[in-house]
């Protein structure tokens, strides 16, 4: 099953160009969903899970239900990579290829960390008579 890589940005031109690039240079294992209106994103989240969401400055995580989103990256106008409200920040105006590589690389590292934590947890089951 392919995972959803989503973008929310109210700039229709930016969102369209990003989607076109993503579709031409498709990242394996991901499909793209792009939203330019908050209501459309909220409607989509009612019935879908998003693996990665690039979130534009026009909305905050406090304004939406994030329960169906695994990882959120905040798009910023600054090249500063510091966390923005606890979210990893990504420079919006770098090339789409560089942005996608940065986010997917970070995603892979985060998934590896989660996987190593899950692998280190050992469960022992003792079977006996009641």
N, C-alpha and C positions, 0 to 999 in steps of 0.2 A: 504494500500500500504506500503510495506516495504521500509525503508530508507537505503541508501547506506553508509556503513562504509568502507572507502578506506585507503589503505596504499601505499605510494610511497617510495621505498628505492631501490637503485641500487644493494644492496647485495641480490642476488637471494636466497641464503640459508636462510637468515633471513626472507625474504618476504614469502618464501614457508612455513617455520615453523610457522610463525605467522598465515598465512591463514589456515593451517591445524588445529592449536589450535582453532582458531575462529570457524571453521566449526564444530569441535567436541563439543565445549562448546558454542554453538550459543547464542548470545545475542538476546533476543526477540525483534522483531521489526526492526532488521537490517540484511542486507545481506552484504557479504564482496566482495570487489573488490581490487585486488592487482596489482601494477604496478612496474616494475623494469626499465622501459625506459620512459623518459620524453615524447617522441612522442606518446607513447601508452596512457598515461594519458591525454595528450592534445586532442587526437582523441576521447577518451571516454567522455571528458567534452563537446565536441561539441553537443552531443545528450543526455546527462544524467546530473542530478543534484546529487551532493554528499552532504550528511548531515554532515558527519565528515570525515576529511582527516588528516591522520598522515603523516607528510611531513619530509622525511629524509634530512640530511644536504647537499646533493648533489645539491639541487635546492632551489631557493628562490621564494617567492611569486611574486617578480618583474619580474621573468622570465616566468610567466604563466598567463593565463586569469583565474581569480578566481571568476568570476561572477556566476558560477553555483555551488559554494561551500559555504555552510552555516557556518561551523566552521572548522578552521585549527588549528592543534596542531603540534608543531615542535618537532621532535624526536632529542634528544641530547645525547651525550656521557657523560654528566655531571649530577650529581644528583641534581644540582642547579635548583630550580623550578622557577627561575625568567623568566620573559617574554623574548623571543628571537625575536628581531625585531617586538615587539608588539604582538607576538603570545605566547600563553601559552606553556611552555616547558614541555616535558615529557621524563623521563629517559628511553632510548631505551632498555637498557640491564637488566631491571627488568623482572620478570616473565611475560609472556604474559597475564596471568589472572589478575595480579596486574595492568598492564598497561591498559588493557581494562576497569577494574573497575574504575581506576582513571579517564580515559577519559569519560566514560559513566556517572560517577557521576558528573563530571564538566559540561558535556553536559546537564544533567537534571537540574542542578542548573541554568545554563544560560537560558534554556528554561523556567523555572519557573519565572525568572526575566523578560523575554520578555512577558510572559503571564500576569504577574501582572501589567506590564506597559500597556499592551493592555486593560486589564480589568478596569483600572483606567481612561481611556479616555472615556468621555461621549459625546455622540453626540445628539444634539437636532435638530429635524427637524420641521420646522414650515410650515404648509400647509395653503395656502391662495389662493385667487383668483387673477388671473393676470389682 
